[in-house]
Amino acid sequence: MGSDDAPALAQRLAFSATVNGTRHDLVQTQAYLSLPDIDNPAHRAVIRLALTATEAQHHDVLGEFQDLIRTVHSETGGAKIAMGFLSKWTGTKVPDGRVTPKAAAEVRGALLALNNADVPYSVREGEQGEKADLVAECHIKQVGVRLKTSMRLVPEKHEVRVLHERWENRSADYANEQYGRGHAPAVFTQRETVTGPTAVNNGSSRSVLTPGR
């Protein structure tokens, strides 16, 4: 990650720790930033930043950790390096500089307006306990995938912070459901067999692309 001039590395670790006889499932996000010495470019400083939290708390504090990383830079433009690295790591989409930020109420209205009978997903208000202002859901029954995106509006920073979750169950008896979270773009392909007078050997196949996650 990063660039040739300022390489960077990020990783996420999951582990458990026992405190006073109680086991806690923890998640640690690590970021390594390599910044050049402004007086001697041949020298570099490698900065390691780490966030450790319980699995349940990690999403709630990740935004503050991202803000911290943005503050780490050299006087030669390292801020842009750090922000570019962070955006690539987290899947952050930054709008064109000519885009005028919208008020949170306008963003909320635009997202809710996406609902119609022709789309395979729904956008709704977040419910109590979901820690989200809006929630988008999509259930692709043909491939056994359920997707959920929780969105939190941050008006003071003109941001929409999201948590992507997915449940996959492609076993015949639906007994092996797998859960995942985080930015994970993918395309699911469904194949079906159709028959007709023009089919070769009394059958042919076609591919149907279903929404990615």
N, C-alpha and C positions, 0 to 999 in steps of 0.2 A: 504494500500500500504506500501511499504518499507519492513521492516523485523521485527521479534519479538524484536530484540534489538534496532531497530531504526524505529519505526512506522512513517508513513507520510500520509498526506491527501492532495488531490487536488480537486478543484471544479472550475467550470466556470459559471459565472453569466451573464445574459443579462438584461439590464435595460435601461431606457431613462432618459435624463435630459434636462431641458429647460434653455437655456442661452440667455438672451436678446430677449426673445420671439421666439427663434428658438429651435425646438426639435432636440436632437441628440441621436441616438441609440448607446449605448455603450456596450462593452463586458469587463468583468473583470475576469482574471485568477488568482486564489489564490493558493498558495502552502504553506503548513505547514510542517516544518521539525522538528523532535524531535531528538536532539543530546545529548549524555551523557556528563557529566562533567568529564574531563580527570583526575581530582584530586579526585573526589568522584562520582563513577558511580551510586550511589543511587539518585543523583540529575541530573535533565535534564533541558535543555533550549529548549523552543519551539519557533522557528523562523517562522514568517509569512511574506511571500513575495507576492506582488500583482502587477499585470500589468493591467492598465486600458487604453483602446483605443477605438476609434470608430470601428464599425463593419468592415468598409472598410480597416482600418489601422492595425487591430489586427494581421492578418497573417504576415504582413511585419515586425512587431517588435517582434513577438513571439520568433524568433530565438535568438535575443539578450537577451530576458528574460531567455531562457533556458541556455544560456551561463552564465548568472549571477547566476542561481541556482547551476551550477556546481562548482562555486567558494566558495560556503558555505559549510564548513566542519570543523570537529574537528581534532586535531592532531593524533587521534587514528584510522584514516581511514574513517572518515565520508564522505570524497569525494566519495568513492565507494558507500556508502549508498545513498547519494544524487543522484548520476548518475543512480544507479539502480532504484531508485524511479521514476526519470524523464523518463527513458526509458520505464518503464511499463505504465506510465501515457500517454505519447505521442505516443506510438506504435513504438518507435525507435528500429531499428534493428542494432545491433552492430556486425560486422564480427569477426570471429575467429582471435585471436592475430597473427596467422601465415599467415594471408592474406596480401599480398603486395598491398598497395593502387595503383590504376590506375590513370592515368592522366585524366583530365576532358574530353578531346577529345576522349579518348578510351571509357569512360563510355557512352558518347553521341552516339558514333558509335554503341556500343553494344546494346543500347536500341532501336535505330532506326532499327537495324538489326532484331529485333523481328517481324517486320511486314512481314506477309505472308498470303496467302489465307486461311490457315487452322486455324487461330486464330480469336476469336470473337471481337478483339479490334484493335485499330490502335495507333501508336505512331508517332507524328509529331513535327516539330519545333514550338515553341511558337510564336504567332502572336503579333503584336504591341498592347499594352494595356493589355495583359494577365499577364504581370509580371512573365513570366516563360520562361525557356530555352527550355523545352520540355513539351508536353502535351499528355497524354494517354486518349483515349476515348473508351467507350463501351456502346452500346445501345442494351438492351435486350428487344426487342419489345414484346415477348411472355408474359412477366410479368410487362411490363410498367415501366421499370427502365432504367435510363440513368446515367452513371457514368463518372466522369472526374477527372483525377489526374494531377495537375500542378506541374512540377518539376523544381526546381532551383538548379543549380550546384554551389557548393562552393569549388573551387579548393584548396584554402589555408588551408581548414580544411578536405579535402577529404570527403565531405558530399554531399548528395542529399536531399534537404529539399522539402517536398511535402505538397500539400493541396488537400485533398479528398473532392469532391463535388458529390452529388447525387440528382437526381430528380425522384420521384416516383409518378406514376399516375395509380392506379389500378381500378379506377371507370369505369363503363361501358361507360359513355359519355365523359371520359377524362376531366372532369371539376374540379377535386379536386387534382391538382398537389401539391406535398409536396416537400420542399427543405431541404436538410441537408448538413452539412459539418463536417469534422473531421474524425478521425479514428473510423470506425464502421464496423468491420468484420461481414459478414452474408452469408448465403447460401439461394438462392432462389430455391424453388421447383415448378416444373410445372407438372401437371398431365394431361394425355390425355387418351381417351378411344379408344381402337382398337377392331376390330371385325375380326373373322375368323372362320374356321371350328372347331378349337379346343377350342374356347372361351366358357366359362361357361355362361349359360343364355344369349347367343348371345352377350356377351361383356365382356371385362376384362380391367383392368387399369394397368398402369405402371408409374413409377416416372422418371422424367428427371431432373437431376441436372444442373442448369445453373450457370455461373460464379458468385462467391460471390463478394461483394464490400469491 
